[in-house]
Amino acid sequence: MTTDEIRDRLAHIIVEKLNSGVVIEEVRWESNLRDDLGIDSLAAAELLFEIDQEFGAPIGTVDARSLVTVRDAVTAISRGLPSSRAA
């Protein structure tokens, strides 16, 4: 799975599952999860859960505070994917 595919799937999670009030076009690589996308600490915990469900990538051990941008989240997801699934 490419990083662009991960970002696209992550964008859908943010828009559809977190009810963040943003539209898909607002979820860019450098979007700040808190400031730009409105993800607070509770939503961040839910995001980690949804990532685990969607990707099977165990990033639950990642401190949600370390995920500042969409790029940070994509990087954490790709590191959690088995090497045969990550591109």
N, C-alpha and C positions, 0 to 999 in steps of 0.2 A: 504494500500500500504506500503510495507516495505521500509526501507531506501536504501537497495540495488536496488530495483526497481526504486526508485526516482533517485539514482545516475546514473543508466543505461539510463534513459530517459533524464536526464540532460546532460550526455555525448553526446547523439545523437543531442541534441539541439546545444551544443557547436561546434560539428564537422560539422553538416549539415546546420544549419541555420546561424551561425555566420561567416562561411567561415574563421575560425581561422587558417587554415593551419596545424592543428594537426590531428592525427589519434586517433581513439577511445581508443587504448591501452595507450595513454598518459594521459588520463583523469582518474587520480587515486584520492583516498580520500584526500591525502595530497598535490595534485597538487595546486600550487599557480595560481590563475586565471590570474594574470597579468604577472608574471615572467615566469611561465611554459607554460601557454596556450595562452599568447599574447592578453589577453582581456584588452583593454584600456578603458578609461572612456566612450567613445561613445558605444563601444561594450557592456560594462556593462549595460548601459541603455537599449540597445536592448535585452540583456539577461534577464533583469527583465520583459520586455514586453513578451518575448517568454515563460518565466516561467508562467506568468499569463495566457497566451493562452493555454499552454500545460496542466497545472495542475489545473487551476482555483483557484490557491492559491494566494490570494492578498498580495504579499510581496512587492508591489510597495512602501509601506511606509518605507521599510527597506532602510537604507543608503547603497548604492552600495559599498561604501568604507569599510563597515563592513564585506563584504563578501570577505575574503582573499583566502580561500581554497575551494575546491569542497565540503569538509565536512561542511563548514560554510553555503554554499548555500543549501545543502541538509537539514541541520537543519532548516534553515529559511523556506524552502518549507514545510517540515513536520509540522512545527508549524502553517503554514497558511492553511493546509488542514483541512477540517471538521474532527472531531474525528472519525466519522464512516468510513472515507477513509484512515486514517493514521494507520500504524501498529506499 
